[in-house]
Amino acid sequence: MDEFQRSWLMAQLGPDTDAADLERRYFRLRSVRAVALEVLGQRRAKLLADPLKVTIDGVVTMDLQENLRGIERQIEQCRQCPAPDDAEDADEGDEGLVVTWLVPGRRYR
């Protein structure tokens, strides 16, 4: 993973994300978009594992539903925005050169 890919991941996941963990995931998945989606999916699963809303009458109310919606929006945004390694994949598909010759429909003498 190069510096540009690492900075893109940090922008998607936040500056507190462990860079060594991202390197290990990238080595396994070979795509920065897949790494970002996996990390965001784990964050989403962690939120879903616990109750989203807890209320203790007269003391405290904790509601994590907006956090869940925020992560789901972030996952959707990550799927739609261009990733650094998308450009490399597009370049590989454009290697062929097409050449054509124009010939007249009727030959003149």
N, C-alpha and C positions, 0 to 999 in steps of 0.2 A: 504494500500500500504506500503510495507516495504522499507527499505533504498536502497536495491539493485535495486528494480524496479524504485524508484525515481531517482537514479543516472543514470540508463539506459535512462529514459525519458529526463533527463537534457543533456545527451550526444547526443541524437537524435535531441532535440529541441533548445539547447543552454542554457547557464547558466542564462540568463536574464528572462527565463520563470517563471511565477508566480507559486510557489509550491502549494499554496492553491487552485488555479484554477485547477491544475492537480489532486489534491486530490478529488475535487468535480466531475470532469469528470470520474475519476477512480471509484468512488462510483456509478455513474450512468451506466458506460459501462462495468465495471468488467474485463477489459483487458488493459494492458499497450500499446499493439500494437494499439488497437482501439483508445486510448487516443492520441497517437502520430499521427495516421492518421487523426483524427478529427482536431487537431491543425494545422497540415500541410495543410489540405484541406481548413481550414478557411483562412490561410495565402495566399493560391493560389487564393481563391475566392476574397480576398481583392485586390490582384494585378489585377485580371481580371475586377474588377468593375471600375477601373480607366483606362484611356488611357495608353497603354504600351509605346508609343513614343510621345514626345512633342518636338516641335522645334519652337524656336523663332528666326527668321532670324537675324544672326549676334550677337546674345546674348548668347543663351544657347540651347543645345540639350540634352534631357533626354531620355534614352532608358532603359526600364525595362524588355525587352524580355529575356535577359540572367538570370535575377533574377527569372523569371517565369520558365525557363528551369531548373534552379538549384533546385527550389522547387519540380518540377516534378521528377527530378532525385532522390531527397531525399525521396519522397513518394515511389518511386519504390524500393529504397534501404531498406526502412523501412518495406515494404511488404516481402522482401526476407530474411533479416537477422533474426536470431533467437532472440526472445524476452524472457525475464526472466520467464514469466508465460507459455511459450510454453513447458518448461520442466515439469511443474506440470501437464499439460494436457496429456503429453506423459506417465508420470508415472501412471496416473489413468487408462489408457487403457491397461497397462501391468500387471494388478493385477492377472490375471488368471494363473494357473500353469497347464501345459499339461503333462500328464503322459501316457505312452503307454507301453504295454507289448509285448515283442517279443516272438512269438511262431513259432515253426518249421512248414514248409509247409506240411511235411509228418511226421507222428508219427512212430517211430521205436520201435520194441519190443525187 
